Amino acid sequence: MDITDVLGLDTLLAQMILAIGAAMVFGNGFAVFQHKKGRGPDRAKEDFHPARAWWLLSVGLMISIWGIASLFV
C-alpha cells in the first residue's frame, strides 16, 4: 500500500482543482452580473474589462470540468 492511497491525495488534488475552477466561474460570473446591473466596487480604480472576465470564466469552466472528470474517472 502506497502513502498516496492511504492519504487519498489523488482525490484531494481533484477536489482542489474543482474548487479553484468553481471559484473562478462563480467569481467572474458574479462580476459580469454586477457589471450588467451597473454596480461595481465603491473605490474601483480601473474600468471593468468584460473580455477578461469572460475569458477567466471560460478558463474556470474548463478547470472545473477537468476536476469533475478527475473525480469520476
Residue, then its C-alpha position, 0 to 999 in steps of 0.5 A: m500500500d502506497i502513502t498516496d492511497v492511504l492519504g487519498l491525495d489523488t482525490l484531494l488534488a481533484q477536489m482542489i482543482l474543482a474548487i479553484g475552477a468553481a471559484m473562478v466561474f462563480g467569481n467572474g460570473f458574479a462580476v459580469f452580473q454586477h457589471k450588467k446591473g451597473r454596480g461595481p466596487d465603491r473605490a474601483k480604480e480601473d474600468f471593468h474589462p468584460a473580455r477578461a472576465w469572460w475569458l477567466l470564466s471560460v478558463g474556470l469552466m474548463i478547470s472545473i470540468w477537468g476536476i469533475a472528470s478527475l473525480f469520476v474517472 
